[in-house]
Amino acid sequence: MRLKSIKNIEKITNTMKIVASTRLNKAQRAMAASRVFNKSDAEFYANAEPEKAESEKTLLVVVSSDKGLCGSIHSQVSKSARRRIDELNGAVDIVTVGDKVKQQLLRTHGDKVKLAFNGIGKEAPNFYEVSLITDEINKLGKYENTEVLYNKFVSSVSFEPSKFSLVDAAAIEKAPGLSKYELENEETSETVAEFSLANSLLTAMAEGYASEVSARRNAMDNASKNAGDMINSYSILYNRTRQAVITNELVDIITGASSLD
């Protein structure tokens, strides 16, 4: 029964590995597209050179997803968020994107979590989904400093927690390098700040999705290999036990036949 159960588990993990492998190419394409937008965003900040203000409270947006079975990817970004909260002496408001990171942060910093989103990570993120999340975040009020914490895709076997640092519209408006750009109206800085947050969220979610799919593929591959090793071990044990039973029965038969002679 145990051998049969392990074989069923191996079939499930092997199927999940194949599904994750299929999704990884799509996830990497979405990630590459989001990096193009984020690169433009980074160039704007490099040219405008806005100054990061000393604020009483920072908005920390932690990006993860709702799904598990992908190794330590959720716990790593949660640990990084806790370290960042300690560095800011707890002067933060937290927004969680994904149920996994929400559950972990609620256990330690439940009073800091102001907003949470779920239904994340089923598919590669798109700008429409991200813009809806951004609109809800903006309803929390104005924050001079905003940080987006996420898992950055490094390679198919590794990822690392990273963050984007953003500033508000007032800091953009006062930026010394803003004169390099031709602005049509006074509301441009507000629009740029909102678009920058949406851009960063899109990149963070795309990077996190690619990291998660890759981590799930590796986790299911390891699980399939471990199940295969257990199947071999239990098959040998089952065959030895079965052979021992057969041998004992033959001995009993031979012994009984000999006693009749």
Buried (B, 14 or more C-beta within 10 A) or exposed (E): EEBEEBBEBBEEBBEBBEBBBEBBEBBBEBBEBBBEBBEEBBEBBEEBEBEEEEBEBBBBBBBBBBBEEBBEBBEBBBEBBBEBBEEBEEEBBBBBBBBBBBBBBBEEBEEBBBBBBEEBBEEBBBBEBBBEBBEEBBEEEEBBBBBBBBBBBEEBEEBEBBBBEBBBBBBBBBBEEBEEEEEEEEEBBBEBBBBBBBBBBBBBBBBBBBBBBBBBBBBBBEBBEBBBEBBEEBEEEEEEEEEEEEEEEEEEEEEEEEEEE
